[in-house]
């Protein structure tokens, strides 16, 4: 939840950390670069990240969807602005749930914290439906971010609808359209005002 794709770092996973009283519980702890996915490191500090995941059913969770799990996450580190080179503290705590009901997959997350001197909060909810007898899945997602909870008119909201086609076990194609609705005071208003259609191919190695 708290670490984006292609974020460099070192992770350790501890399995069944609560023993037989809460079987299947895992704790992931890590140290990683603090600038975010695909961004060069601009300071010597590293983020400390942890996630505690509980299994909600008897069977192991699916590796792709992490279905039927509840998780809590924590992050603490520093962030350097590439334009001003000013370094500030950042911290976040959050949680989420992923649950599978036959062909229907429900997922949601909530996150609250501080970054670049601003208190933020955000959440999303996603509903997916696997079309019976086909390799296709329909999905819809709503997300909302309050970039600065101490200032009005800084929200970003969006609704995404799409279709995912599983070509085979390691390759899938995703076609999606995002209806974006940023407030005028949102820092990335000019880049996010208006809809966005994407076509992606994801390959697992």
C-alpha positions in Angstrom: 0.0 0.0 0.0 2.6 2.5 1.0 5.4 1.5 -1.4 4.9 2.2 -5.0 6.1 0.0 -7.9 9.8 0.1 -8.7 10.8 1.8 -5.4 14.3 0.7 -4.5 14.9 -0.8 -1.1 15.3 -3.9 1.1 12.3 -5.8 2.5 12.0 -8.6 5.1 8.8 -10.7 5.6 8.1 -12.5 8.8 5.4 -15.1 8.5 2.8 -16.2 11.1 4.1 -13.5 13.5 1.1 -13.9 15.9 1.3 -17.7 16.0 -1.6 -20.1 15.9 -3.9 -17.6 17.7 -4.1 -15.6 14.4 -2.8 -17.9 11.8 -1.3 -16.6 8.5 -0.5 -13.1 9.9 2.5 -11.6 8.2 4.7 -8.6 9.0 6.6 -6.9 6.2 9.3 -4.4 7.2 11.5 -2.5 4.9 14.0 0.4 4.2 13.6 2.1 0.8 14.4 5.3 -1.1 12.1 8.2 -0.1 11.4 10.1 -3.3 8.8 7.7 -4.7 8.5 5.4 -7.7 10.9 6.0 -10.6 12.5 9.0 -8.9 16.1 9.6 -8.2 17.1 9.8 -4.5 17.9 13.4 -3.4 18.9 12.9 0.2 20.8 10.3 2.4 17.7 9.4 4.4 15.6 6.2 3.8 12.0 5.5 4.5 11.1 3.0 7.2 8.0 1.0 6.0 6.0 -1.7 7.8 2.8 -3.6 7.0 0.9 -6.1 9.1 -1.5 -8.3 7.2 -4.2 -10.5 8.6 -5.9 -13.4 6.6 -9.7 -13.3 6.9 -10.3 -16.9 5.7 -8.7 -20.3 6.2 -7.1 -20.6 2.7 -3.9 -18.6 1.8 -4.6 -15.2 0.0 -4.3 -15.0 -3.8 -0.9 -13.5 -4.7 -2.2 -11.1 -7.3 -5.2 -9.7 -5.5 -4.3 -10.4 -1.9 -7.9 -11.3 -1.6 -9.5 -12.0 1.8 -7.0 -10.0 3.8 -7.0 -6.9 6.1 -3.8 -4.9 6.5 -2.3 -1.9 8.3 0.6 0.1 7.1 3.1 2.7 8.4 5.7 4.9 6.8 8.2 7.4 8.2 11.0 9.2 6.3 12.0 12.5 4.6 11.3 14.0 1.2 13.4 16.5 -0.8 11.7 18.9 -3.1 13.6 18.7 -6.5 12.9 22.3 -7.3 13.7 24.0 -3.9 16.0 21.2 -2.5 14.2 21.7 0.8 14.0 18.5 2.8 10.9 17.9 5.1 9.6 15.0 7.2 6.9 12.7 6.0 4.8 10.1 7.8 1.7 8.1 7.0 -0.5 5.5 8.5 -3.3 3.6 6.9 -5.1 0.4 6.3 -7.1 -1.5 3.7 -9.1 -4.6 2.9 -9.3 -6.9 0.0 -12.2 -9.4 -0.3 -13.3 -11.9 -2.9 -16.9 -13.0 -3.2 -17.1 -15.4 -6.1 -16.5 -13.4 -9.3 -16.7 -10.1 -7.4 -13.6 -8.5 -5.9 -13.9 -5.6 -3.4 -10.9 -3.6 -2.3 -10.4 -0.3 -0.4 -7.7 1.7 1.4 -7.5 4.7 3.6 -4.4 6.8 4.3 -3.6 9.8 6.5 -0.3 11.5 7.1 2.0 14.5 6.7 4.1 15.4 3.6 5.9 18.6 2.6 4.4 20.3 5.7 0.8 19.5 4.8 -1.6 17.1 6.5 -3.3 14.9 3.9 -5.9 12.2 3.8 -7.0 9.9 1.0 -9.0 6.8 0.2 -10.2 4.7 -2.6 -12.8 1.9 -3.2 -12.7 -0.5 -6.1 -15.2 -3.1 -7.4 -14.3 -5.7 -10.0 -16.3 -8.4 -11.7 -14.8 -11.4 -13.4 -16.9 -12.2 -16.5 -17.9 -15.9 -16.2 -16.2 -18.2 -18.7 -14.0 -15.5 -20.1 -10.5 -14.0 -19.4 -12.0 -10.6 -18.9 -12.8 -8.4 -15.8 -14.8 -5.2 -15.5 -13.9 -2.8 -12.8 -14.8 0.6 -11.3 -12.9 2.7 -8.8 -13.5 5.9 -6.9 -10.7 7.8 -5.2 -10.4 11.0 -3.3 -7.4 12.9 -1.9 -7.5 15.9 0.4 -4.0 17.3 -0.3 -4.1 19.7 2.6 -6.7 19.2 5.3 -6.0 22.6 6.8 -6.9 24.4 3.5 -10.1 24.4 1.5 -10.4 23.7 -2.2 -7.5 21.2 -2.4 -9.3 17.9 -3.1 -8.7 15.6 -6.0 -11.5 13.2 -6.9 -11.8 10.7 -9.8 -13.9 7.8 -11.1 -12.2 5.1 -13.2 -14.0 2.5 -15.3 -12.2 -0.1 -17.3 -11.8 -3.6 -18.7 -8.9 -6.0 -18.0 -8.1 -8.9 -20.4 -5.8 -11.7 -19.2 -3.9 -12.9 -22.2 -2.2 -15.6 -20.2 -0.9 -16.2 -16.6 1.8 -13.4 -16.8 0.4 -10.9 -19.3 -2.7 -8.7 -19.2 -4.1 -5.8 -21.1 -6.0 -3.0 -19.3 -8.2 -0.4 -21.0 -9.5 2.3 -18.7 -11.0 5.8 -18.6 -10.6 8.1 -15.7 -13.1 10.9 -15.0 -11.0 13.4 -13.0 -12.4 16.3 -10.9 -9.6 18.3 -9.2 -10.3 21.4 -7.1 -8.9 24.6 -8.4 -6.5 24.8 -5.4 -5.1 21.3 -6.0 -1.4 21.5 -6.7 -1.6 19.4 -9.9 -4.8 21.0 -11.2 -3.4 21.9 -14.7 -2.1 18.3 -15.2 -5.2 16.5 -14.0 -8.2 18.7 -15.1 -10.1 16.6 -17.7 -10.5 12.9 -18.5 -7.7 10.4 -19.3 -7.9 7.2 -21.3 -5.1 4.7 -21.0 -4.2 1.3 -22.6 -1.6 -0.7 -20.7 0.1 -4.0 -21.1 1.4 -5.6 -17.9 3.9 -8.4 -17.9 5.1 -10.3 -14.8 8.6 -11.7 -14.7 
